[in-house]
Amino acid sequence: MLRAISCCFGGSSDPVDGRDVSQQTPIYLYQQTHPPAAQQSLPPVSEQTQDVVAQSADTQTQTQTPVSQQPKFPPPLDPFGPWLHPVECLINGARDEPDTLLINTYESGASERLSYLQVWKQAYSVAQALKALPGWNDDGHEAIGTFCEAESSWAIGSLAVWMLGKKTLNFALNLPPAARRALCERHAIKYILYHHTKPGRTEGVTLIDAATFPVLDDIPSPSLEVCEPLDEFVAYLGTSGTTGIPKTYKFPHTGVITSRGSLGLEYISTGLCQAPSFGATLGWMLCALSLKGSFWFPEPTPNTVDKAKSIIKMLDDGLWYLFMPPSFMKMIIDVAQSQNPNVKWNTVRKIGMGSELVPASVVAQVKKAFPKADIISTYVSSESGLIGAITIFRLPATSQIVPDKLVYRLIKPGVRCLLFDEEGNIVDQKVSKSGVLVFAVDKDHPIKNHPNFVNADPNNKLAPFGFLEDGSPRICTMDWVEMVYENQFTVVGRFDQKIKVNGVYVDLNALEELVLEHMPDTITDCTFVQTSEKEIVMLYVRRSGSNTDIVPSEMIRIVEDFFTLKNVAKFPIHNVFQLHQFPLNDSGKRDLKKLRRFAEHAKYFGRAVEYPPLKLANTPLSRTAAKISTLGSQIIDNPALDGRNYYIGGVGFDSLSVSRLALAIKDELDVEISPMILLSNGMTPLDVAQLVVDILDDRPMIPPTVDLAAEAAKLDDASVTAEGLPPFVYPKDPRGIVLTGATGFLGAFLVFELAHKFPRAKIYCLVRAKDDQEAVERIISTAQKLVLDPSQRAFLDHNLKSRLVGLCGNLSQDKWGLSDERWKEISEETDMIVHNGAEVHWLFDYDRLKGPNVLGTATALKLATTHHLKPLHYISTIGTIPMAKKADKPLEEKIYSAWNISGGYGQTKWVSEQLANKARSRGVPVTIIRPAVIAGDSQYGVSNSDDYIWRYVKGCIQLGLAPSYATPVTLTMDPVDHVAKVVAEIAGSEESLSKFVFHISDSEHSVLTETKLFEIVNSFGWPVLFETREKFKYVISTNPLYNQNALSPLMHMMMDMSIKIDNANTRSIYPTPCPSTVLIAKKCLSYLNHAHFLPNPITPSSELKDDEYPEVSIFTRTGRN
């Protein structure tokens, strides 16, 4: 129930007027300076000392003075003048003191200052742009949403909205999409302003970046005449929405008049560090405007340490007033003291704390760091604020003594303090001074008609809203307090933090204070949580730099023994967990819900620590990753994963839950990513975030889901048919063969195998070149680099060269870019097509690869049905099969209709297969051949160094680490010369047309475990340690050479490669199995070492023999060195 009425504050280092008017009887402190008669003899809170607080309350006469008997006093004059609408304050400042500072923002890291006149110009320009939006003046359109952090664009946008006589509704950044959608419908919101953080998609709502509107050239002088009629109600404020759709209510700018006195300084600099969804942020903005002051904004980063550093910069620059929850205030001081143990801010005039229990130890910390500041702690909640029950603790700057306990005083007449016991019965304060704090007003108070009281549950004596037996409206805070004087108390803690052990109450908050007091060198933060199963779990943060690493069982023993020495009632601590840091919510408070969920899900938390925490920063990538991590942890109900970079496919997601994650990403980030992508290739929140950022930046690595079935239907050409052509006769001895992709890795070997299989055929090779002669030269050059067998080289020189025909063209173009004459020639004089050409890039999206890979296939099909029918053998990939990874049964040789394929390359191949299948249904002779990983040749190990397997191996060698421990992965691979032989045999078999689909690999001979691969790497002299995949990923992410590491570009391709493949069709035509994959791996590593692709081994194996090779150089996918 402890919450603050105020928020973070910033200030000006050079105020125009430094006079402190806080002593001129601010309205809200009136009751402190004019106490009722019954309190006249008591010292004011501001003069309390440690001795006074410790004084026994038994010596005081404890009576509750009825409100009707309390004296009435006239309100004092307001020393700051009349309260004005915020737009009037802006106009007055811009007109009378145009150069006075209004906004000082550190959003870009450095201070950027805007005067009253500059803010007027910007707000007026935004207002004119908003007025021009469609439907702005529609009936019922009175509210504009904002989705902002504490940032300058929010302040300027809000002023612009108010100029137009409308209200703002500040959405919480963590509000679920359904709640945001419901609020938009409730208040007919058409537009949401944002800047640093973009909200998710909301149907019927337009999102507008509030910082993109240009400042107009022609700005009128500041005046109400250029504004619409101002509305007293400037905003809709809402509840947190933790139990569903937030409740909202109109908020008048006059609602914070009494808060102005707590600032008490004209031209004060007030820091706004909490999100505007907290009403306090809005309140202090209004107060600062009414005092001709300024508000400062820190860097809007999700990283709490970075945010603390930004606030420290504000303090260093002369901030006057800062309000923070004690948890965040403590962090600010700790971060500053890590750089300067003796740090002090002497220019700060006031420090406010609230929103959660304020320990005296934190007040002492604050007093030391801010020696010249008044310290004010506010105790209030949205419930108690309804009846004006606001209490204050104030420690003036002149006081040198920090009390052991903070005594809060009720400052408003007409409100009284009562105590309830745990059953909801009134405690006689003559008997006991401890109990649950209750605020009450007279039974005739008009608040009794408020819906919260009217609808209160009369049977729940501890409900937040209710009535006393005499009919007086009351608020139950559920906080355990000790009364000191009438309407003065100290807060012990939450009632639910007092647990009964062996008939004795134990206060968990007090235990926390004991641990922090007596273990400061080891622990920087801790809390105790009682779970729903009545188990006590201790969560703590180890102090940075502490050399003490205590195992959980030892920590339990130490703490329990320590409590015994302190005469704490003995109770068991069931579990202990060390956290990297305590989670804070948007207001800077401890996230108690998340801490409780950690404790409740202890078994999950123990597993989640395997995954490294996300490194939060003020970047779109970091914010997006944090959001996805949170969404995923919520969907599978594993809170310990929140904030960690886990493997989505490895923490319990199934097809249903991953679809929910995809929908949540669509709702929150307005980006569509296939569920199959989320589960594939070891994807983590950071990986998905990178996709989201790339998609939003129009440079996607993997695209939003493409309707591939629609693509295939659209591109299918009904004219590609056997109808109208001469009867088909299978070409056993073709005159010519059209081969695409001849300069690629597989293509170079296909040239030889097709030439051997069909000795009379000319080989027409489509190549990108300036002319046909250069095309032939490129084919020969590639063959000489890759095919090292002396007999094959002799065959090239004495037979093959004369049979090669170059076709200078491009797969993406109509008729492959060939002239009509050339197209006619190959249509009439060739009898077979082997379509192997494609652009292979694992990170390009569908649209980028569509031209060469899909349109090129469509052209090949057209060629197969031009002049006469020609069999088309299409080289596809095993990656066209949906959910290929982790398949329980062998992948069958058939066409798959499901199109949820990850990656642009696999998507283009799937669409091409569909086109081939549709053409086959119209009588076109076609086969589909699907290789898996194509490794180096079986004789020399000549490899394509662009293949992700070898880049992966190189990266692991560079790191000295491989993820081959406890995470078995099986690689499916075949040597390139074997693949080429199989393709040639299928092309020579008429039977292949009826079989249609062929898998080259088989699960018996084409497999190699990842562990075995790295055992070979080790045996060859490259020392590589085996680790878990989680540890491996963490090392990669923290390695300073990560961006240069060869593993970096495609490291995920190896994360999940275990598949089983059926190849019965292939074995029926070519029964010879693949050579030993262990032998192939050894030959490939030897070749890559010889070609200097891999680093020199530390202790070279005798198997690495350079004399086996003729002169070679590295071959990449492009064929360039």
VEXPA-26081 format. One record per residue (C-alpha): residue in one letter; x negated, z, y. Coordinates in steps of 0.001 Angstrom, whole numbers, plus 500000, padded with zeros to 6 digits. Layout:
AXZY/...
// end
This chain:
M500000500000500000/L496982500356502244/R496819497326504476/A495638496590507992/I497576495591511072/S494432493933512347/C491857491393511269/C488237490307511783/F487006489992515355/G484306488203517322/G483137488412520904/S481337487168523989/S477798488085524861/D478391487586528572/P481861488849529581/V482910488334533131/D484007491932533465/G482591494623531252/R484884497434532322/D486210499498529409/V489865500129530001/S490485501574526576/Q490699505041528087/Q493535504027530451/T496177505234528028/P496890502193525840/I500521502166524804/Y499949502651521110/L497724505699521769/Y500295507250524105/Q501350509789521539/Q497754510940521103/T497367511723524800/H500919513119525162/P501533514974521877/P504794516775521207/A504914520457522065/A504487521437518475/Q501134519654518451/Q499787520601521901/S497398523197520505/L495875520844517959/P492647518968518731/P493099515207519070/V491848513109516185/S489095511663518338/E487533515118518650/Q487667516074515009/T484409517212513471/Q483378517931509940/D484160521617510409/V487632520938511744/V488495518673508867/A487248521161506373/Q489346523904507950/S491918525363505598/A495374524009506245/D496784527339505055/T495903528906508414/Q498166526454510253/T501896526761510688/Q503305523786508842/T506715522814510183/Q508467519487510450/T509924519165513941/P513223517256513782/V513069514061515780/S516129515094517786/Q514215518148519057/Q511053516267520019/P510622515813523808/K511087512376525349/F508406510875527609/P508594507799529793/P506301504972528711/P503085504721530762/L502211501713532869/D500399498994530927/P496861498774532388/F496581495135531341/G499632493864533158/P502712492210531697/W502575490689528251/L502791486889528371/H503417484090525895/P500094482868524425/V500556479431525999/E501003481098529396/C497791483045528800/L495980479798527990/I497376478091531082/N496448481004533362/G492923481144531999/A492397477372532147/R493727477271535709/D492213480441537213/E489011480926535204/P488435477525533551/D484857478203532432/T485604481520530741/L484846481489527020/L487866481241524706/I486519479998521352/N483072480528519862/T482852479016516397/Y480067479029513840/E481805476604511512/S478854474198511537/G476316477019511194/A475395477216514880/S477396478553517806/E479740476047519454/R481599477329522531/L484800476128524148/S486122477359527504/Y489756477978528357/L489919474595530095/Q488324472769527138/V490770474360524722/W493654473399527025/K492529469776526946/Q492171469721523180/A495445471542522515/Y497328469279524934/S495879466175523224/V496892467451519790/A500362468233521114/Q500845464678522367/A499729463276519006/L502137465570517170/K505033464560519426/A504470460938518413/L504902461681514685/P508048460292513035/G510923462756512990/W509216465280515264/N512363465903517289/D514804465822514376/D517386468571514252/G516197471491512167/H512525470546512478/E511206473720514066/A508204474712511932/I504808473138511266/G502707474265508328/T499028475107508633/F496664475302505685/C493550476667507323/E490846479216507108/A489875481183510195/E488684478144512145/S488876476676515607/S491129473774514590/W493757476315513466/A493717478071516841/I493883474811518798/G496548473358516507/S498650476515516793/L498516476419520594/A499538472751520479/V502542473543518277/W503580476415520552/M503299474135523605/L505966472001521973/G508292474965521462/K507898475070517670/K506640477645515175/T503734477694512764/L503847478798509145/N500370479676507913/F500124478988504182/A497872481188502089/L495042479148500608/N495727480526497131/L499483480001497233/P500703478205494081/P501954474634494656/A505500475596493613/A505622478356496223/R504203476074498915/R506790473450498011/A509614476000498160/L508545477208501609/C508395473647502892/E511942473078501682/R513143476415503074/H511849475667506578/A512249471863506551/I508500471393507029/K507461467760507383/Y503827468201508373/I500960470469507354/L497840470716509527/Y494540471316507752/H490831470699508296/H488152472318506124/T490352472782503067/K492970470219502085/P496157471461500438/G497559469877497330/R500215467214497376/T503684468397498426/E506572465981498008/G507983464816501337/V505243466478503413/T502536464626505343/L499071466197505511/I497258465868508845/D493619466738509530/A494006468830512672/A490516467981513925/T490879464195513902/F492980463773517032/P490868462481519941/V490868464232523308/L492864462154525779/D491242460783528912/D494175461644531164/I494906465379530846/P497263467020533354/S496378470269535081/P497301473390533097/S500967474058533741/L504124475092531941/E505778472016533399/V503987469736530922/C505063471918527969/E508357472089526156/P510435475266526608/L508452478045524939/D509888479917521972/E509574483691521837/F509149483358518058/V505795481648517518/A505458481817513749/Y506930482556510380/L505036485333508648/G505368485894504955/T504655488270502137/S501841487588499684/G504142485961497155/T502548487764494230/T505945488182492581/G507230484683493271/I508188482717496362/P507007484617499477/K509625486098501759/T509320484879505339/Y510563486144508669/K510348485028512267/F507537486632514199/P507745487019518009/H504578486954520073/T505721490284521517/G505399491865518078/V501760492848518690/I502069494286522203/T501165497778521009/S498044496457519249/R496519495289522513/G495484498819523380/S493268499116520298/L491074496363521730/G491129498009525140/L488631495679526864/E489296492786529176/Y487311489661528306/I486722491144524867/S485256488970522170/T487340489254519026/G486243487895515688/L488806486215513485/C487313486258510013/Q490354486398507750/A492636483507506880/P495555482969509282/S497992483600506443/F497270487282507143/G499457488279510060/A496624490341511510/T494641487198512307/L497504485829514360/G498037489218515984/W494485489611517193/M494408486050518457/L497442486855520630/C495886490128521810/A492605488449522758/L494481485817524787/S496413488530526632/L493101490201527589/K491458486988528863/G489184487405525865/S487674485087523296/F487904484782519537/W484958483878517355/F485118482183513978/P482464482514511237/E481449479730508904/P484452479041506601/T482620479314503302/P483971480605499973/N480594482236499353/T481027485832500470/V477312486347501062/D477105483241503235/K480177484382505141/A478574487784505667/K475460486064507030/S477599484062509447/I479288487238510699/I475857488842511067/K474902485920513306/M478002486636515397/L476979490287515680/D473445489313516655/D474875487065519368/G476747489926521023/L480060490427519225/W482081493273520774/Y484795493950518237/L484862493523514479/F487574494487512035/M486931494272508307/P488096495810505057/P485493498399504062/S484427496364501018/F483425493433503178/M482026495641505948/K479784497240503348/M478657493808502182/I477825492742505746/I475641495795506258/D473999495461502825/V473155491806503431/A471730492593506872/Q469717495527505563/S468210493380502828/Q466448491518505653/N465980494455508025/P466485497968506599/N466762499421510116/V469256496917511484/K471449498121514359/W473935496336516610/N474014498213519894/T476220495713521733/V479240496173519471/R481858498276521257/K484472498792518578/I484642498605514791/G487929498550512934/M488452499059509224/G491547498989507085/S493461497012504452/E492166499302501698/L490964502866501229/V488152503571503698/P485582505925502131/A483772508366504397/S480488507020503009/V481278503586504439/V482144505153507811/A478716506815507759/Q477121503457506962/V479004501828509830/K478110504643512246/K474423504114511529/A474608500327511915/F476840500382515024/P475674503484516895/K477469502660520178/A480797501585518736/D484052503452518434/I485142503396514806/I488852503059514116/S490448503103510693/T494055502016510470/Y496455503066507735/V499581500909507616/S501394498443505368/S504005495762505876/E506560498230504467/S505601501230506610/G505132499010509634/L508820498217509400/I509631501694510712/G506562501873512984/A504675504247510684/I501167503419511919/T498408506003511522/I494937506014513015/F491588507680512419/R489233507360515386/L485581508348515588/P484324507847519143/A480865506460519795/T479882509765521376/S480496511678518162/Q477378512206516088/I479123513800513109/V480924511802510433/P483581513923508703/D483663514303504946/K487267513145505009/L489086510805507332/V492128512440508889/Y494829509946509871/R497334510805512606/L500789509320512906/I500976507843516405/K504618506921516880/P507320509429517827/G510380509512515626/V508472509101512337/R507555512043510105/C505399512545507016/L506698513976503742/L505241514438500272/F506750513472496900/D505616514688493527/E505120512276490643/E508844512393489872/G509914511464493395/N510993514984494462/I510076516399497890/V507077518747497801/D507327522009499758/Q504207521818501927/K504088525593502106/V503399525524498387/S501243522392498064/K499556520096500528/S499059517245498013/G501428514537496909/V502595510963497339/L502850510089501038/V506318509236502351/F507297508199505875/A510846508863507090/V512977508364510204/D516267509949511271/K519324509047509214/D520896507335512214/H517934505011512769/P519167501368512874/I516520500371510319/K518895501687507651/N520782498413507914/H517702496336507109/P518151494338503850/N515185496088502225/F516972499424502607/V520472498108501930/N519268496582498625/A517061499524497630/D517419500900494098/P518970504376494467/N517820505354490973/N514121504699491651/K512869507653493642/L509388506112494015/A510571502663495101/P508963501393498346/F512315501491500186/G514962504168499813/F516759507107501362/L516263510868501357/E519129513079500199/D520284513510503806/G520511509731504225/S517266509279506173/P515546505909505506/R512148506488503911/I509093504468502837/C507185505570499736/T503548504488500003/M502473505377496437/D499258506740497955/W498152510267497071/V497288512263500180/E496492515788501336/M498244517039504473/V495987518642507086/Y498385519224509977/E501878518062510744/N501847514232510542/Q498101514278509807/F496631513665506387/T493662512474504374/V494065509718501787/V492881510535498285/G493729507204496681/R496421505225494955/F498843507289492897/D498318504943489953/Q494578505724490191/K495307509343489233/I495407509561485468/K496273512544483321/V493656513528480741/N494349516528478511/G496990517716480986/V494651517446483993/Y494804514752486689/V491609512780487225/D491247510631490342/L489531507338489497/N488738506726493188/A486873510032493335/L484912509103490219/E483881505863491861/E482592507760494911/L480639510138492642/V478906507273490831/L478022505476494063/E476720508692495595/H474484509706492700/M473362506310491299/P472602504372494512/D469335502950493198/T471019501404490176/I474582500569491191/T475769498968494413/D479482498883493550/C481733500167490813/T485337500860489926/F487278502420487074/V490390500736485695/Q492933502139483275/T494294499282481178/S497832498877479899/E496571500306476606/K495414503468478445/E491751502619478020/I489275503324480829/V486979500435481707/M484114500757484168/L483164497641486114/Y479996497733488181/V477483495631490102/R473806496349489580/R471784496726492774/S469668493698493555/G466018494392492859/S466784497236490472/N464486497130487460/T466896499196485428/D468752497114482851/I471067499490481022/V473025498350477967/P476770499198478017/S476592502006475470/E473792503686477403/M475668503291480706/I478722504971479163/R476596507873477957/I474857508322481320/V478099508297483315/E479990510587480935/D477103513082480897/F476930512934484686/F480659513651484994/T480283516615482675/L477625518080484990/K480033517613487909/N482788519504486034/V484981516425485848/A487671516717483200/K486221515070480145/F487691511687479361/P486362508704477411/I485046505520479033/H485991502845476529/N484039499912477919/V481562498942480622/F480973495525482139/Q478405494427484657/L479643491876487204/H477558489563489337/Q479569490812492321/F483024492232492876/P485599489557493652/L487069489667497144/N490308488061498202/D490872485967501321/S491225489084503480/G487839490427502409/K489327493195500252/R488473493893496666/D490598491656494494/L492182494479492530/K494338492148490473/K491341490205489294/L489388493377488528/R492320494665486507/R492550491388484621/F488843491642483842/A489428495054482338/E492593494005480480/H490840490974478966/A487615492680478040/K487119490657474882/Y487279487403476813/F485019488671479532/G482299489425477037/R482338485774475960/A482624484362479454/V479303485753480609/E477705482982478565/Y478797480572481250/P476880480639484540/P478736481555487730/L479482478748490155/K477237478707493184/L479684478863496059/A478846477034499262/N480665475586502232/T480954472108500730/P483915470138499362/L482222470015495962/S481791473790495771/R485315474551496995/T486824472072494559/A484829473432491618/A485958476973492437/K489586475843492617/I489390474028489251/S487648476990487639/T490468479240488839/L493206476851487730/G491707476540484259/S491280480287483822/Q494902480852484855/I496310478186482553/I494658479584479426/D495068483171480706/N491377484017480574/P490538485614483937/A486915486187483016/L486336482436483287/D487410482395486921/G484442481463489078/R482353480307486120/N481196476846485146/Y482588476736481616/Y483063473851479189/I486706472868479422/G486636471559475859/G485047474740474541/V487114477652475858/G490461477121474153/F492143474187475869/D494418472107473664/S496356468923474389/L499194470851476058/S497104473160478228/V494703470415479306/S497694468336480393/R498816471306482477/L495341471444484014/A495504467743484850/L498881468272486523/A497574471285488436/I494618469243489705/K497065466531490752/D499233469076492602/E496395470973494248/L493893468219494958/D496061465081494920/V493736463423492421/E494811462159489021/I492341462637486175/S493220461882482585/P493477464926480299/M491215463052477906/I488488462924480539/L488819466664481071/L488224467309477383/S485432464799476922/N481674464834477328/G481250468551477915/M483110468488481223/T482932471623483384/P484753472572486601/L481719471384488556/D481725468028486751/V485441467546487365/A484969468576490982/Q482339465879491376/L484828463323490080/V487471464606492489/V485114464442495463/D483916460972494499/I487468459704494072/L488510461111497435/D485437459503498980/D486388456131497429/R483300456052495259/P484613457286491913/M482255457701488978/I485256457875486679/P488559456663488085/P491939458253488342/T493978457362485307/V494575453617485142/D497654452311483354/L495582450300480922/A498594449128478930/A500078447654482103/E496719446049482849/A496610444414479430/A500195443152479788/K499464441758483254/L496282439946482202/D497608438528478944/D497802434732479195/A500572433237477044/S498826429835477218/V496064431280475038/T497659430187471785/A497077428025468735/E500273426149469413/G499699422474470253/L496120422408468934/P494836420722465734/P495029422848462576/F492239425389462415/V489361424880459936/Y486798427694459728/P483375426350460864/K480999427129458017/D478350424968459681/P479123425006463409/R477676422376465729/G477281424836468549/I477779428533469216/V478532430005472648/L476755433355473035/T477236435657476032/G474927438572476795/A471864436828475310/T469480438557477713/G470734442022476810/F469293444349474202/L471599443371471341/G471838439767472592/A468119439109472104/F468413439949468401/L471723438082468057/V470004434861469204/F467651435054466194/E470237436174463617/L472776433485464611/A470050430833464594/H469016431877461080/K472579432099459790/F473609428714461221/P470438426538461107/R472061423372462555/A473844424997465468/K472767424816469066/I472995428207470801/Y474660427909474213/C473725431046476140/L475566432105479311/V473003433656481678/R472949434546485358/A470242432291486746/K469718429761489533/D469793426836487075/D470023426054483370/Q466257425856482921/E465740429315484353/A468510430555482073/V466554429361479010/E463361430904480357/R465103434253480774/I466348434118477179/I462891433389475824/S461257436031478017/T463661438706476825/A463205437708473185/Q459433437939473491/K459668441451474924/L462010442805472303/V461405440934469051/L457885441835467981/D458006440578464376/P455313437824464105/S457495435715461808/Q460358435849464285/R458064434890467143/A456846431898465119/F460467430941464450/L461124431128468209/D458266428788469004/H458792426213466220/N462552426133465809/L464679428211468124/K463448427069471539/S464593423509470953/R468088424717470020/L468643426913473060/V470941425564475780/G471135427450479058/L474496427928480797/C473989429138484350/G477114431206485038/N478834434532485720/L481299436351483462/S483409437541486411/Q484231434069487698/D486838431533486652/K485504429455483738/W482463431765483968/G481412429892487091/L480656426698485131/S481349423245486490/D484281421319485061/E481866419013483255/R479954421888481688/W483189423626480705/K484439420427479086/E481141420056477228/I481174423484475604/S484925423220474921/E484411420046472882/E480933420473471359/T480943424108470204/D482797425595467236/M482276429355467589/I482050432041470291/V480203435344470031/H481243437275473129/N478649439991473555/G478260439915477333/A479385442888479427/E478168445107482203/V477260448433480636/H477311451421482951/W478645454732481769/L479465455999485265/F481219452974486811/D484991452932487016/Y487422450429485522/D487866448360488674/R484129447953489120/L483661446727485552/K486883444766485242/G485392441436486407/P482618440936483847/N484137442967481036/V487847442101481102/L488124438833482994/G485060437601481107/T486890438267477828/A490020436527479083/T487864433456479820/A486316433620476353/L489824433582474844/K490751430583476988/L487623428774475779/A488604429566472183/T491851427643472699/T490554424729474776/H490302421295473000/H490256422876469547/L490474426359468056/K487193428257467822/P486773431668466199/L485930434342468777/H483890437338467642/Y484250440000470310/I481598442753470477/S483436445895471569/T482511449593471195/I483579452571469143/G484440454183472506/T487737452280472690/I489266454709470222/P491159457536471987/M489907461049471284/A487034459671469252/K485067462853469690/K485865465774467396/A488112463559465247/D488955465283461964/K489306462105459916/P487243458896459941/L488127456435462684/E489994453568461079/E489249449880461594/K492418449011463482/I493794448435466970/Y494709451654468787/S497680451518471123/A496986454841472852/W495069454076476031/N493907457501477220/I490269456417477224/S487621458160479319/G485132456177481354/G485410452769482980/Y483285451006480336/G485442452167477423/Q488598451360479385/T487529447743479992/K486689447326476324/W490104448721475313/V491937446271477584/S489820443410476203/E490715444420472660/Q494396444347473579/L494007440832474996/A492278439740471787/N495022441314469689/K497776439596471686/A495961436239471345/R495619436812467593/S499386437288467369/R499678433743468733/G497388432283466074/V494001432512467807/P491179433234465292/V489470436392466560/T487601439455465292/I486677442701466996/I483335444301466125/R482687447891467219/P479123449217467140/A478398452883467859/V475048453818469423/I472592450925469125/A469097452308468503/G465708450576468360/D464880448006465728/S464018449156462224/Q460520447623462181/Y458939448622465490/G461505450943467083/V461759448735470183/S464377450555472260/N466424450203475391/S465145453017477593/D468381452970479615/D470363454233476631/Y471534457738477213/I470074459041473942/W466518458382475064/R467104459522478615/Y468557462671477115/V465549463178474839/K463161462566477733/G464985465135479854/C464835467737477095/I461103467121476670/Q460629467592480410/L462601470852480310/G461028472027477069/L464503472923475912/A467200471355473739/P470780472538473065/S470520472352469315/Y471127475992468442/A474524477088467122/T476226474011468592/P475905471277465938/V476219467719467136/T475959464647464938/L474792461348466422/T476056458046465008/M473528455252465469/D472304451993463932/P469150449950464589/V469682446897466755/D468423444384464195/H470849445786461594/V473748445445464071/A472750441843464788/K472625441005461050/V476101442493460506/V477552440484463425/A476026437253462043/E477436437926458576/I480912438599459970/A480678435399462034/G479795433436458900/S482677434814456824/E486117433203456896/E487430436366455285/S486591438276458483/L489596436775460293/S492033438576458017/K490096441856458276/F490125441547462094/V488463444878463116/F484996445985461984/H483024449197462415/I479310448730461895/S478398452385461418/D479375454578458500/S479467458344458239/E477059458451455298/H474074456410456461/S474363456075460252/V474265459741461191/L471540462013462537/T472032465590463636/E470883466583467082/T468852469379465544/K467023466936463257/L466283464634466181/F464547467432468079/E462765468646464967/I461200465167464916/V460406465477468629/N458625468768467942/S456734467361464986/F455454464491467141/G453830466948469545/W456429467566472242/P457242471314472198/V460989471786472676/L462723475122472163/F466233475309470731/E468858477123472811/T472635477451473040/R474379474724474951/E475482477279477565/K471913478405478167/F470764474790478222/K473320473866480900/Y472367476891482969/V468678476008482847/I469467472452483949/S471551473657486874/T468829476028488093/N465832473770487459/P464180472778490771/L463395469333489329/Y466963468796488203/N467621465795490451/Q464439464113489264/N464945465017485637/A465600461991483416/L468409463954481785/S470340464184485049/P472292460889485271/L473957460950481857/M473411464419480439/H477063464837479440/M477117461789477168/M475479463843474414/M477563466987474763/D480182466075472179/M479231463141469925/S480337464235466444/I482547461502464967/K483401460146461538/I483713456396461077/D485332454301458351/N483754450844457825/A485409449543454662/N486004446105456246/T482343445772457170/R481105446863453740/S483321444269452089/I481392441543453922/Y477944443120454376/P477436445975451885/T473807446728452817/P473763450145454542/C471893451066457669/P468202452033457190/S467327455733457325/T468230457167460741/V465354459670460454/L462929456775460068/I464612454884462935/A464335457937465216/K460637458274464435/K459981454597465146/C461916454753468414/L460003457812469611/S456714456117468705/Y457681452985470639/L458845454931473715/N455618456920473668/H453573453734473346/A455506452138476230/H454799455267478365/F458483456051478812/L457986459545477417/P455420462021478775/N452210462414476805/P452700464802473864/I450861468130474034/T449607467853470463/P450056464203469387/S451096463613465796/S449169461229463581/E452399459246463215/L452047458064466825/K449873454991466168/D449214452592469020/D447507449965466858/E450803448993465210/Y452121447376468377/P451331444149470152/E451457444337473965/V454829445789475018/S456537447060478154/I459654449142478714/F462950447278478396/T466005448490480315/R469632447452480224/T469064444914482995/G466112443397481176/R463845444275484105/N460706446412483803/
// end
